[in-house]
Amino acid sequence: MMTASLVQIIICLLIGIGLIVLLTSRYRVHAFFALLLASFVVGLGVGLPVVDVISAVKEGFGNVMKSLAVIIVLGTTLGVLLEHTGSTQVMASFIMRKVGEKRSALAMTLTGFIVGLPIFCDSGYIVLSGLNRSLARRTHTHMAVMAVSLATGLYSVHCLIPPHPGASAAAGIIGVDFGKLILMGIIIAIPASAAGYLWASYMGKRVDDVVHDDLDTPAENAHLPSPIKAFLPVVVPILLISLKSFVVIDPAINTAWLAGLLALGDPVLALTIGILLAFNCKRNWDRSTVGKLLTDGAEKAGGILVIIGAGGAFGAVLAATKIGDHLSGAFALGSLGLLFPFLVAFVLKTAQGSSTVAIITAASIVLPLLPALALDTPNGHLLTVLAMGAGSMMISHANDAYFWVIAKFSGLELKTMLRVYSVATVLMGITSLMMVYILSMVLA
């Protein structure tokens, strides 16, 4: 029987968090092993028997895999296919034609926002970097403006919206409907990306930057899909998932065809439809290419899944320590509300660099505290995940891999990146938190 005091539990939790930050940021240890080791350090530190810690780790890992594994694999594969077929370039070119080259930075923000829905921010930036540099030269726009406009558009949806791994994992751990999180996440991400764009437009013109002409621009694909074909794999899954989440069927008028239609809104089926539509974006597929792309999607997802699973294991161990009961009895956490999950994710993101690891770890910490925070309701769970997504935006700096992707593919210096991009992520996080509070008043 565990008899640890509140002080002992808090000390062990801080040691566990410190261990995660130290191992991932300083020693570059894979987040899976850092989270797993932290689970045992916290569990054994508070006096849980080894058998109970192992049981909690297995249960937490398994529960997260059960709810998220297929979704993450399908979402990652969809992103790989959209990159390969050139659909991302088609979407970018279409948006550019509609917005106009005179507003090229705004066009890149919109492109990043839409392309970023199914594609990880770092991959999306790499794919679109050639177009971004070309536009910067053609329109004589500062590279810092263009680069950060694109980067923040991608980043806003990456931190807030499934099927991106951080938001997906938090939704699975906390217990949030995917469709509602996608729609509410989009509502939060729009002003967040606008804040990033406005700061990029203001500060990007006030720094010295150089567009490196020696960076290669990707060759144009002569067999790109039409805009309709390019957008469908992104739009259709979002509509299907949202339809299922918000449409309520009256049992008296329930029909087989309507039930079947709403069944397509299950994230697994919706993303599968998106993948099939992505295959329609290219003709003359050969078996070796299809096999390689599917393998790439599964392998890319595998590295993410083990981190998510370890985050679930860490959360299960924290739940076994009864930390929520201890803290709720000692502190008035209800007065912090949504600020607490935001701050936890913010501190973790700033300390170790990865938004995904930050939000997964934050979800594991916050889950047992939801009753004490007065957030243990369906809407409270939704707002909690959005608040953690806001916190996981800031601050992106030199310990963030995405930070260096932007710097490398745009040719911006470290000083410029810190003044323009890093500050933009702070403004995005604060803007997102403000929107979450506004949304909480609407949903109250």
N, C-alpha and C positions, 0 to 999 in steps of 0.2 A: 504494500500500500504506500503510495507516494505521499510524503508529508512535507514537501518543499514549501518554503515561505515565499511570499511575493518578491522579496528582495532577491532571493536565490534564483527565482524564475527569470526576473528581469536581467540579472547579471548574465545568466546563461544565454538568454535571448540576444543580448548585446554582443556577447562573445561569438555566438553563431553568425550574426549579421556581419560582424567585423571579419570573421573568417571568410565569409563569402566574398566580401569586398576585397580583402587582401589577396586571396587566391586567384580571383578572376582578373583583377586589375594589375597587381604587382607581379605575380608569378605566372600569369596567363594560363592558369589551370582551367580546363573545360568546366563550364558552369554546372554540368551534371554532377561531377565529383565534388565540387565545392558545396553544392546544396545537399548532397548525400552525406558528406562529412559533417556539415552543420547540423543535420537532422540527428545524427548520433551524439554529437557534442551537447546539444540542447537536451535531448532525451535522457542521456545518461547523467548529465549535470544536475538535472532536477530530481534524480532518483528513480527514474523509470527502469524496471528490469530490462535486460538486453532483449529478452524474448518479446516483450511488449513493444520495444522500439522497432524491432525488425518487423513485427506484425503491423504496426502503424505505417511503416515505410512501404511495405508491400500493398497494404490496403489503399493508401493515398495514391501511390503510383498507378495501381490498377484502376481506380475510380476515374482518374483523369484520362487515362488511355481509353477507357470504355466510352467516354463521352466525346473525346476530341480527336482521337488518332485518325480515323477515316477522313474527317473534315479537313484536318491539316494537310494530309497527303493529297487530297483532291484539290484543295486550294493552291498548294504549291505547284502541283502539276499544271493547273490552269495557267498560272503565271509563266511557267516555262514555255508552254505552247504559244501563248500570246507574244512572248519575246521572239520565238523562233519564226513564227509566221509573219512577222513584221507588223502585226496589228497595232502595237504601241506607236510605231511611227505614223501609221495611217490616222490614228486618233489624234496624235499631235498635229499633223498637217491639217486635218479637218478643223480643229479648234483654231489653229493659226489663221486659216482662211476666213473663218467667221468673225474672229476678234480683230484681225488686221495687224500688220507688221508694226504699225505705229504704237500699238499696245502689246509689243512682243513679250515684255516681262509678265504682264497679266495673263497672256496666252500660255506662257510656260507654267504659271501657277495653276491655272485651270487644267492644263495637260497633266501636270504632276498629280493633281487631286484625283482625276478620273482614272488615269493609268495606274495610280497607286492603290486603287481599290482592290485589285487582285494580285498585284505584284509588290514584292518587298521593296522598300525605299532604296536600298543600295543598288539592287538590280535595275530598278526603274531609272535611277540616275545614270548609271553606266550606259543603258540602252539609248537614252535621250540626250546624252552629253554632246554627241556630234551635232545634232540639230540645234542644240542650245548655243554651241560655239559659233555655228554658221550664222545664226540669227544675230548674235552679238556683233559679229563683224559687219553683216549686211546692213543692220539698222544703227550701227555706231553706238550701241548701248553698252554701258560699263559691264564688264564681265561679272563683277560682284553682284550687280543688280540681277542679271539673268540667272546666275548660278544659284543664288539664295532664293530667288523666286521659285525656281523649279524644285529646289531641295525642300523648301518649307511646304509646298503643295503635296509632295510625296510623303513628307514626315507627318503631316497632320492626320492623314487617314491611317498611317502605319501604327500610330500610338492608340487609336481610338476604335477602330472598326475591324470586326472579323471579316475574312478568315485570317487576318494577321495574327501571329502566334501569341503575342502578349495579351491582346484583347480577348482572343479566343480562350486562352488558358484562364484568365481572370473570370470570364463568363462561366466556364466550367467549374471552377473552384467555388465561386460565390453563389452560382446558381441563377443565371440570367438568360432569358430568352434571346436567341441570336437575332431574330428579326427585329425586335424592339431595340436591341443594342446597335444594330446596323443603322436604323433610321435615326435614332437619337444621337448616335455617334456622328452621322453626317451633319446633323443640325449643329453640333458642337464644333465639328472640324471646319465648317465653312468660315465662321469668324476667326478661328485660329489661323487658318491659312491666309486669310485677309490681313491679319496682324503681321504675319511673316512677310507678306508681299509689300505692305506699306513701309515696314522698316527697311526692307531691302531697297525699295525705291528711294527712300530718304537717305540712308547712310551709305548705300552702295555707290552713290555718286560722289561721296566725300572722301573716298579712300583711293589710294593709288593702286591700280590693278593693271595687269598685263594679260592679254589674250595670247596664249602660246600657240603660234601657228605650226609648231613642230608636232603638236599632238594630232594623231591620225583621226580623220573623220570616217565613220563607218560607210562602206559603199552602199549605194541605194539598191534596193531589191527591185528588179524589174517586174516581179510577179506578186505585187502586194494585193491584199484583199480590198474590197470596196469598204467605204466607211460603215455601211450597215452591217456587213459581216464582221468588221472589226469590233464594233460596239456591242453587238448582241451577246457575246460570251460574258461580258461584264454586266450588262443591264438586266438580262433575263434572270440570272440567279438571284440578284438583289430583289427584283420584283416578286419572284416566286416566294422567297423566304419572308419578305415583308407581308405578302398577302396572307400567308398562313398565320403570321403572328397577330394580325390586326382584324382579320375577318372572323366574326363569330357566326356559326351556323345555328339556326333554330332547328332543334331536333325534329320538329313537326314537318319541316320542309326539306330535311336532309335527303339528298339523293346520291346514288352511287357515283354518278359522274362528277358531282360537286365535291364529294369526299375525295375522289381520285385526283381532282384538280388541286385541292388543298394539300394532298399528300405529296405533290410535287414540290411543295414549299419546304419539305424537310431539307435541311442543309446538305445532307448527303446526296439526295436526288437532284437538288437544284444545282449543285456544283458539278455533278456528273453531266447534267444537261449543258452546263457551260463548257465543259471539256469537249463534248460532242460538237457544239457550235464552233469551238476553236479549231477543231479538225477541218471544219468546212471553210476555214480561212485560207486554205492552201490546196492546190490540186496536185495530183500525181505523188501521193505519199508512197514511200517504199518502206518495207518492213524494218530494215535496219535503222532508219531514222526514227520511226515510231518507237521502236524498242529502246533506242538510246534516250529519247526525250522522256519516255515514261520512267526509265531507270533514273534519269537525272532528277525528275520530280520526286520520286520515292526516296532517293538517297538524300536529297536536300531536306526533305521533310524529316528524315530519320534523326538528323542532328538536332532539329528543333524539338522533336517529340521527347527525346530523352531529357532535355532541359525542363520541358513542361511537366513530365512525369516526376522528375526529382522535386520540382516545386510543389506538386501535389503531395509528395511524401513528406516534405518539410512542413507543410500545412497540417497534415495528419498528426505529426509528432507534436506540433504546437497545440493542436486541439486536445491531445491526450494529456498535456500538462495542466489543463483547465485554466489557462492564462486569462481567458475572458472573465471567468468568475472572480478570480483574484483582483484583476484590475477594476472591474465594475464595482467591487466592494470597497476599493481603496480610493478611487478617483472619480470625479464627475465627468466621465468621458463624453456623456451626452452633450455637454456644452461645446465640445469640439466638432462633433458631427462630421460633415464631409471634409472638413479641413484636415482631419487626422489621416485618412487614407491618401489624400493629396500629398501631405508632408512626408509620409513614409516613402511613397514612390519617388518623390522629388529628391530626398536625401540619398536613396539607393541609386537612382539614376546618376546623380552628380558624382557620387563616390566611385561607382564601378563602370559606368559608361554604357551599358546595354539597357535599352528601354524594355526589351523583352524580359530580361532577368529581373529588372526593377519591378515591373508590374506583377510578375509571377510571385516573387518573394513578398511583395506588399500584400497581395491577395491572401497568401498563406498566413501572414501576420494578422491581417484585419479580420479574416473570417470568424475566429472565435470571439472577436470583440464587437460584432455587429449589434447584439442586443444592448450592450453598454453604450454604444454610440447612437442608439435609437434609430438604427438603420435596418432592423431585421424585418423588413417588409419587401414585397416584390419591387415596388418603386425604389425603396431604399437600397436594395441590392443593385439595381440598374444604375442609380446615381453614384453608388460607391465605385463601381467599375469605371464609370466615366471620370470620376474624380481622380482615380489612380492613373487612368490614361493621361489626364492633364498633367499630373505630377511627373509621369515618365517622359514627358517632353523636355523637361529642363533639369539640368543644364547640359546641353550637348557641347562637349569641348574635346580636348586632345586625347582623352581616354575612350572616345567613342569611335568605333570603326567607320561608321557612316560619315563622321566629320572628315576623316582622311580620304574617303572615297570622293567627297565633294572637292576637297582641296586638290587631289591628284588629277581628277578629270576636268577641272576648270582652270587649273594653273594658278590658283589664288595662294597668296602667302599666309603664313600662320597668323600674323597680326591682323590681316584683313578678315580672315575666317572668324577670329575671336570677336572682332568689333561688329561684324555684320551678322554672321550666321549664329554664333553663340548667343548674342543678345536677342536675336530674333526668336530663338527657342524659349528664352525666358518670357518674352512678351506673349508667345503662343500659349505657354503653360498658364500664365495668369489670365489671359483672355478665356481660355477653356474653362478654368475654374469659375470665373464670373458667369459664364454661360450655364455651367452645371447648377450654380445657385439659382439662377433665373428659372431654369427648368424645374428645379425642386419646388419653387413656388407655384409653378403651373400645375405640377403633378400632385401638389398637396391636397 
